[in-house]
Amino acid sequence: MARQARGGLEKRDARTGVLLLTPTLIIVLAVVIVPLLWSFLIAFQELRLLQIGTASIFQPLTLDNFRLVLSSGVMWSSLLLTIFYTAGSTILTIALGLLAALVVRSPFRGRTFVRAAMLLPYVAPVVAVTFVWRTMLNPNFGIVNGFGQNVLGWDEPIAFLSQAQGQLDIFGLSITVPTALLTVILFEGWRNFPFAFLFILARLQSLSREIDEAAVVDGATPLQAFRWVTLPQLMPVIGVLAVLRAIWTFNEFDDVFLLTGGAAGTRVVSVSVFQYLTVQRNVGAGAAQSVVLAVVLVIGLSLYMWLLRRRGERL
């Protein structure tokens, strides 16, 4: 009898759990799963923007959209550009977050205010911060060009957001740099470093300072103690941050579009998909490109996770 009563209680708890999860499951199904499956289906249909209202799941299927996307040189150039943009932004975001976390790790007067101020780029509306950056970098009246010409001795203003390539003179060498793309990467790193800062700081606060102090007593410099003692303990968090930031940056649209509109060598894949939808009004091609990019992202992240797993096994 006791076993039957326990079994009845477990079944009742299971039913209660299912009932509590049902609203969330319905929302996820309606908001995420169904649109995702529909987008995948649209990739195999000849569908224009004006036909969205009358689209049917029973329309004929075709591979023409994938042929169009895969045979387009724009798609592959945008993909390479996006990989460079993602790698640069992710590395810069984590590097700035790590530096900021190290700065506020030890107590000092005003540390709470500094911590709160570092969150401003991440919590501020993206429209507002992009407007500020566009104003600051304006070649006619921007403060950056004004400082560069009046203090640093620039010969002429630099169009940071509309100049695809520029010349950088270092030690007598003239190097061609992608001006607008590097500016967008710098903005992305500045805006998102507070996210990495919070993760890394939380991990730093949980580390014992005794190991660092012991390394210094044994003759290690602060830089060596950080390299061989602190950094290895932060690598799991940095690995998670790298995966998250790579996924989000790879699909980033609003930052690039609001800064440059995808011009001047900043046409990343998300902007390319948007242009398929709005300029060419080809919904099927846009969905096909999204599917291709999702596959590329899954393959890249799978390779990254495999490498991390192998590195963990060796350690």
N, C-alpha and C positions, 0 to 999 in steps of 0.2 A: 504493500500500500504506500509506503514511504517513497519507493522508487517511482510509482505512478504519479504521486503528487508532485515529486520533483520534476518529472518529465512534463507534466501539465504546466508547471510554473515556467519551465524553460520555453515551451511553445508560446505561452502568453507573452513572455518577455520578447521573444523573437517577433511576434506579431506587432507588439508595441513599437519595437525598433523600426520595423518596416513602415509603419504608419507615420512615425516621426520623420523618416527619411524621404517619404513620398513627395512632399512639396518641393524639397530641394532637387530631387531626381527629375521631377516634371519641369522645373525651371531650367536645369542644365540641358535636358533633352530639347526643350523648345528654343533656348537661346544659343546653345553651342552645337549640339549634335546634329539637329535637323538642318540649320544653315550650312554646316560643314559638309554634310552629305549632298545637299543641293548644289553647293559650289563645285563639288567634285563631279556631279552629274552635268552641270552646265559646261564644264571643260570639254565634254564630248558632244556638245550640241552647237549648231550654227545659230547663234543668238545675238541679236543686236539690242542696244539699250532701250529702244522704243518698244521692243517685243517682250520686255520683262513682265508687264502686266498680263499678257496672254500666254506666257510660257507654260509648257506642259512637260511632265516627266516622261511622257510617251512620245516625244519628238524623236526623229531618227538620230542615231548616234554616229559620230564620225571622228576621225583622227586628224582632220584638216587643221584644227586649232593647234595641235601639238606640232604638226609639220610647219605651220607658220611661225610659231614661237622658236622652235629649235633651229630653223633655217635662217633666223634673223640674227644678223651680226650685232644688233643693238642689245639683244638679250644677253649674249655672252660678254660683251663689254660691260654691261650693267652689272653682271654677276661678279666679274673680276673687281670692278670698282667697289661693289658692296662688300666683298671679302676684305679688301684693303681697309675700307671704312670701318667695318666691324672689328677687325683686329686692332687697328690704331685706337679706336674709341674705347675698346675694352681694356687694352693695356694702360691707356692714359687714365681711365676711370679708376682702376684698381691701384695704380701708382699714386695718384693724388689722394685716394681714400686711405691708403697705407701711411702716407706721409702725414696727413692730417691726424690720424689716430695716434701716431707716435708723438706728435706735438703736444696733444692734450692728455697723454697717458699719465704723466706725473702731475700732481696737484700744483696749482699756482693761483694767484689772485685773479679773479675774473674768468676762471676756466669754464664755469657754467654758462656765462654769456658767450664765450667763444664757441662752445659746443652748439649752442642754440643758433648762433649766427651761421655756422657751417651748413645748417640744414636749409637755409633760405633758397639756394639755387634749385633744390629738389622739390620744395613745396610751392614755390612761386608758379603762377600760371604760365604755361609755355608761350602763350601769345604775348604776354607782357615782357618776358625776358628776351624773346626774339626781337621784339620791337626795340628794346634797349640796346641790344647788340647791333642791330642794323643802324641805329642812330650813332652809336659810338664809332662804328667802322665806316661810316659814310665818307667817301673821299673828298667831299666838298666842305662839310662842316663838322665832321666827326672828331671827337676828342683824341682818338688814337693817332690819326694822321696829323692833327695839330701838334701833339706832343712829339711825334716823330720828325716833323719838319722843323719845329722850333728848337727842340732840345737835342734830338739825335742826329740832326743834319740830313734828313732825307731830301733828295733832289726834287721829288715829286710825290704827290699822294698815291697811296696804294688802294686799288679797288678790291678789297679783301673778298667781297661776296660776288663780284661780277667778273673777276679776272681768272680765267682758267689756268693760266701758267704765268709765272713770274721768274725773274732772274735774281738769284741770291749770290752775292759776292762774298766769299770766305777765303782769306789768305791768298788773294789774287786769283782765285778760281771762280768762274761763273757757273752756278748750278741752277738748272731749271727745276722749279718746284710747283706742284699743283696748289696754287694759292687758295682758291675757294674751297677745295676739298680739305686742305689742312685746317682752314678756319672752321669749317663745320665739325671736324674731328675735335678741335680744341673746345668748341662750344659743347659738344656732346660730353666730353670728359669733365668739363667744368660743371655742367648741369647735373650729372649723375654721380659724381664722386661722393656726395653725402650718403648714398645708398651703400656703397662699399665701406665708407667710413664707419657707419653704424655696426655693420657686421664685424669688421676687423677690430674695432674698439671693444666690442663685447667680448671677443676672444682674448684680446690683450688683457682686459681687466681680470680674466679668470686665470691668467698665467702667474706662476710664482716668480717673484723678483729674486728669490734666493739663488736660482740657477744662474741668472745673469750676473749677479754679484760674485758668485763663486768663479765664474769664467773670468771676470775682471781681476779677481784676486790671483788667479793662476797665470796672469800675464796677458790676457786677451784685451785688445783694444775694444772700445764700445762698438765700432763697426764690425769687428770680428765676432763679438758676442751676439750681435744682431744677426749676422749672416749664418752662423753655425748653431745658434741656440734658439733665438726667438723665431726667425723666419721658418724653419722646418715645422714648428708647432702651429704656424699660421697657414701652412700650405693647404690643409683640408678646406678651410674657409675660403681661401683664395680660389681654389679649384671650383667650389660651388658658385662663387661670384662670377668666375670666368664663364661658366656654362650659362648662368642666368642672363648676364649682360650680353653674351654672344647671341642668344636667342632673341632678346628684346631689340638689340641694335640691328640685327639682320633684318628685322621687320619694321624698323623705324621709318616713319613717314613724316610726321608733323614737324619735327625739328628741321629736317632738310628742306621740306617744302616751304615752310614759313621763312627760312633764311634766304634761300636761293631760288626756290621754285623748280629745282632740278637742273638749272642752267649752270654754265661755267664749269662743266666737268663734274657735276655732283648728281648726275641722274642715276641714283641707286635703284634697285629692283622695285621697291615699293612705289617709287615715283613712276617707274616705267609701267607698272600695272595700272596705276591711276590714269596715266595718259592713254593706255589702251581703252579704258572705260569712258573717259571724258572727251578725248580728242578724236579717236577713231571710233568710239562708241561700239566697240566690239567686245561684248561681255564674255563671249566664249573664249576668245584669245586671252583676255585678262585672267579668266579663271584657269585656263591651261597653264599660263605662266606661273600662277600662284601654286599650282600643283607641282610643277617642275621645281620651283624654289623650295617648297616644303620637303620634297625628296632630297634635294641637295643638303638642306639643313639637317635632316635626320641622319644622312650618311656622315656628314661632318661631325655632328655631336656623338654619334656612335663610335667613330674613330677616336675622338678625343677621350671618351669614357673608357675605351679599351686601353688606350695608352696610360691613363691614370691608374687603371686597375693593375696593369703590368708593373707600373712604377711602385705601387703599393705592395705588390707581392715581393718585389726585390728588397724593399725596405723591411 
